[in-house]
Amino acid sequence: MSENDSNAQIPENGDAPRGELALITLAMPADANPAGDIFGGWLMAQMDIAGGITAYSRAEGRVATVAVDGFTFHKPVLVGDVLSCYVDVLKTGRTSLTARVEAWIMRRESDRQKMKVTEGTFTFVALNNDGTKRLVPPVT
């Protein structure tokens, strides 16, 4: 499956994911409560991983999450949903970067319509091997 999967429909409201596709995964029964709703913590972890992948690439090395702000859960994620996380770097500082992460799903039993389920802002700090802050390289 790719970001430009021609079988995936644009949401009815015309909204589309912002940023680059950083992660695709499947919501599994082990990640859900007895009602079949995926735990919010699992979803936040997937978004942190997606943001970390992008931050690692941009910072050219080790990063750590130092803050998460403005988390909004719009819709539940269910067992069997395909989760895609999109990352948009909003700001790059001397030693950190801030990224907006959006989580979108396609329901397995639907017409493959994408729905935004969650979004949040993550701040990552670039680290040396010894865990001290380091400069984020300039964009080349």
N, C-alpha and C positions, 0 to 999 in steps of 0.2 A: 504494500500500500504506500502511496506517496502523497505528498502535500497536494499535488495537482490531480489526484485521482478523479477521473472524469465521471465516475459513477456517483461521487459524493455531491449532494445538492447544497447550494448556497442556502443559508437560513432564510426563512420567510421574511424576516424583518430587514433583509438586505445586509445585515451585519456580517462581517467576515473576520477571520482571525487576523490579528496584528502581530507582526514579527515573523521570525523564522521558526520553522518546525524543528524542535529539538528532541522530542521524545514521543514514541507511540508505544502503548502497552494495553493489555487487556485486563479489565477488572475481574478478579477471580473470587470464588466463594470464600476463600480464607481471609479475604480483605473486607468482609461484610458482616453486618449484624444479622440476627435471626430473621429480620424482615427482608433481607436481600439488599439493603442500602449499604453502599461502600462507606467505610469510616472516613470522616473528614481528615483525620491525621494521615491516613494512607494517601489521600489525594494531595494534601500539602507536601508530603514527602516526595511524591512524583514531580510536583512542580518545582521543589527545591533541587531535585536531581537535574531537571531540564534547565533551570536557571544556572546551576553549577557547571553544566556542560558548556553552555554558551560563555559563561564568565571565564572558565578555564581557557577556552580558545582565545577569547579577547585579551585576557591577562597574560597569555602565553605561559601558563603554569598554575601551580597550586593556588586555590582560593578557598575561603571559608565563608559561610553565611554568617553575617553579624546582625542582621535585622530583617524582619518581615513586617510590612505595614499594609493597611488597607485591604485586608482579605475580605472578599464578599463571596458567599455561596449563593448562586442563583437557582440551581436545580440539583436534585439528587443524582448521584451516579449509581447505576445498578449493576449487579453481577452480569457479565457478558458485554457490557459497554466497551467500545474501543475508545481509549482516552488518547488524545493528542495534546501536547503542550507546546505552545508557541511563545517565543521569548523576543522581546524588543528592548535593547539596551537604551535606557533613557539618558543616562549621564555617566561620564567617566571622570573620576577625580584623580588625584595623585596616586593614591594607594587603594582605591576602591572603585566599584562601579555599581550602579543601580539599574535594575531591569524589571520590566513589567512582564509577568507571566500570566498567560491565559490558558485555561484548560477547557477543551472542547471534546464532546463525545459524539459518537454515532451509535445509536441504539441498535442492537443486533436484530431486533424484530420490527424495525421501522423501514422507511423508504430511504435509508442512509442519509437522512437529513442531519446536518451538523447543528449542535446546540452548544452555546457557551454555558458552562456549568459553574465555573469559579475563576476568579482573577485575584492577583495580589502583586505587591511590589516587594522585591527582594534586594538587599544590599549585600554585596560580597566584598571581602578584602583580599588583596593579593598577598601571598605569604612566601617567604623563603623556606628552604628545607628545614630550618631550625624553628619555624613558626613565627618569626618576626615579620612585620610588615615590610613590603617592598613596593617599588614604583610599578605602576601599570605602564607598559611600553606605549609610546605614541602610535597612533594608527599610521601604517605605512602604505 
